Amino acid sequence: MPALPQDEALELLRHGTMELEGRLMDASNATLRAVITHGSTVARCVYKPVSGERPLWDFPDGTLAGREYSAWLLSEATGWSVVPPTVLRDGPLGAGMVQLWIDDEEQCDDAILGFIPAAKVPRAWKRILTARDERGRPFVLAHDNDPRLARMAVFDAVANNADRKGGHIIDTVDGRVHGVDHGICFHAEDKLRTILWGWAGDPLPDEAIEVLEKLRAQYTAGLAEALSEHLTAAEVGTVALRINQLLQAKRYPAPDEDRHAIPWPPM
């Protein structure tokens, strides 16, 4: 199925009829794929009903679906379109998050991250950690020095993404890099866990600073109010705090040595 323009995709997601195809069994919460149809427009979507969410002790407030939608709101405010088109709506199993599915034919075959044999890591790539396989051969978890991934690293820092695995990053043939699975973002405490630490401590590029300044303006112009429908007051407040901290430091955040800073499994 070809990629849809965003306006058309949002209209489809909000008003289309979903026919469930099956469940993604690797997901910890109920994650369903469906064919969604509205008039002559047909696509696939991911549907995560609130009724299928498992309680998380450290995310007791609101819903994971609301956090996913909040991530899309933040993504749209940056102008980077990190998160695919996403809505909250009723579905076959009740209210939940519905997000445009990115089909295999829309995804690039060229890797931009992963576990690479230690001797074959491209020179420009950022090395994150070392590991060995079951035969003792050395591998490196690394990612490309790609500005699209660098933008995602800034987005994740603002969203306080606690689960940026490699499998949650999708490189598409139209030149975009999308992030998915944002159900455990926006905690009031620092929980950033990501494999995109390649720029840790480096100066932020001018583009990132401009976007953060735009986010700070949009926060008071309506973004905070929109987020407050799905997050606690403390969580909404710390979004502004993280934006200000990044602008003050003008550097990518560095991992906290006192806690796990890489999600498990990383990929």
N, C-alpha and C positions, 0 to 999 in steps of 0.2 A: 504494500500500500504506500503511495507517495506521501511525502511530508506535506502537511497542511499549513497555510498561512495562519498566524496566531489568532486573528479575529475569527476566522472560520473554525479553528480548532476549539476556541472557547465557546462559541455558539453550539458546536456539536456536543461538547462535554456537559454544558449546562442543560441542554434540552433534548439530547438524543436518548434513544431507547437502547438499553444494554441487554445483550444476550451473553450470559456467562459461558466461557470456554473451559475454564478449569482453574485450579489453584496452583500457585507457585510454592512448591513444597519446601524449598530452602528457607523461606521467610519465617521469622519467629511469630509474626502475627498474621491473621488471615489476609492474604494478598491474592486477589483474583484477577485473571485476565478476561476481558470481555470484548466482543464486537459491539460497537456503538454506532447507531444509525440515526440520522436526522435528515429527512428528505432524501436527496440523492447523495448526501455525504456519508461515507462509511470509513471507519478507522478502528483501530484497537485501542483499548485503554486499560489502565491498572485501576482496580477498584478495591479500596481498603475500608471495609465497613467498621464503624466504631464498635459494633457488637462483637467483632472478632479480635479486638485488642486485648492483649494480656497486661494486667496491672504491673507497673514498674515502680519499685519502692522509691527510686530517686526522681521519678517523674509522676507524682501522684495527682497533679492538678491538670484539669482540662482533658483533652484527647490528643492522641498521636496524630489523628487526622487534622486537627486544628493546627498542630505544629507544622505538618507538611504544607498546609495552605499558607501559614505564616511565612514559611521559607519562600514560597512562590511570590508572596507580596514583597518580601525583601529583595528577591531577585529582580523583580520588575522595577523596583525603585532604583536599583543600581544601573539598569539599562543593559546589563550583560546577558540577560536571558540564560542564566545558569540553570534554572529549574524549568523543565518542560511545562507547557500549559496545564494548570491545575485548578480544580474547583472543589467546593464542598456542595454536596447535594444528596438527595434521597436516591436509593438504589434498590435492587432486588432484596438485599438483606438489611435495609435500613440506611440511615444517614451515614455518610463516609466521604473519604477523599477519592476523587476521580482525576486521573492524570493521563495525558496522552502517552500511549505506548510507542517506543521507538523500535521499529521492526529491524530485523537483522540486515535487510538490504539497505537500510539507511545508515548502518554503522560501518566505520572504516576498518579495514583489515590491518592497517599498520599500527603497531603497538606504541603507546606513549607512556606506558608504565608497566611494572610487573617485576617478578623475580627473574633475574637474568643470570646466566652463568658468569661467575666473577670475572673471567677473562674476556667476556664479550660485551661488557657494559659500554654503550656508546660514550665517546669522550665528553660530549656536552651534557650528558644526563646527570641528575642529582642523586647521589647515593644516600639512602636513608638507613638501612641496617643490613647486616650480613647474616647468612643462615647456611645450613647444610642440609642436603636431601638425605633420604634414607640410606644412601650409599656413601655418605660422607663428602660428597662433592660440594664445593663452595658456590653459593649463590648470593646475589645482592638484590635487595628490594630497592628499586630506583625509579625515577620518573624523568621524563623529558624536561628540558629547560624551556618550556612552552608558555608563552604569555597567557594562553587561555587557562592553563592550570594555575598560573600565578594569580589570575583574577579569582579563580575558585578558592584559592587559599585565603584571599582577603575576605571573600564572601563567607567562608566557613568561620573565620575569626570573629566576624560580626555576629553571625548566627550562633556561635558557640556550638558548632557541630560536634557531637560526641561520637560520630560513627562514619567518618569519611574513609570507607574501604575502597580498594581499587575497583571492586565490582560495582561500586556506586558511581563510577565515572564512565561516561559513554561518549566516545568520539564519533562524530557523524560525518557523512560524506559532504554535507553542505558547509563544512569548515567550523562547526560549532563543537564545543565540549560541554555536555550536560551533566548535571549532578542529580541523582535520585536518592530516595530513601532518607527523608529528613525528619523522621518522627521523633528523634531524640535530640532536638536542637533547643536553644534559647533558655537553658537552665540559668538561674541566677548565679550559681557558682561556676567557676571555671572548669569546664569539662571537655575542652577541645581535644579530640582524638582524631588524628588524620595521618595519612601516609604522605601528605604534601608538605613535608617539613624542609624541602630542599632550599628554600629561601630564608630559613630561620635566621633572624637578626640582620638580614640584608636591608638596605634602604628601600622604602616603597617607591615605585616608579611614579612619575608625575600623574599618569592616568589614574592610578589608584587613589592618590591624594585628592584629585578632582572629584572622583566618584564619592569618596568618603565625605568630602565637604558638601556635595549634593545630598547625600544621605542625611547629614546632620540638619540641613534645611528642611528636607522632606519629613523628617521625624516630627518636627513641631507643626508641620503643615498638613498633617493627616495620617502619616504612617503610624505614629504611636497609637492613635485612636483606632485604626484598623487592626493593629496587632492586639490591642487590649480586648478585642472580642474573643480571642482564642488563648491568650497568655495571661499570667498573673501580673499584677502591678509591678512586683519586684522584677519579673522577667523582662517586661517592657522597659523598665527603667535601666536595666543593665545593657540593653541594646544601645542606648545613648551613651552609656559609660564606655562600652567597648569602642564605639566610633570615636569618642573623644580621646581615649587612650592611644588608639592607632594614629590619630592625627597629631597627638602630642609627641609620640615616639618617632613617627615617620619611618618606622621599620616593621618588617614582618615579625609576628610574635615568635618566641622561642619556646620549645617544650619545657614544661615544668618537671624538674628532676625528682620531685616528691610524689609523682603519681604516674600512672601509665598514660603515655601520650600517643600511642599507636593502637588502633582498634584491633581486636582479635576475632577472627583471623584477618590479617591485613588485606587479603584479596578476596 
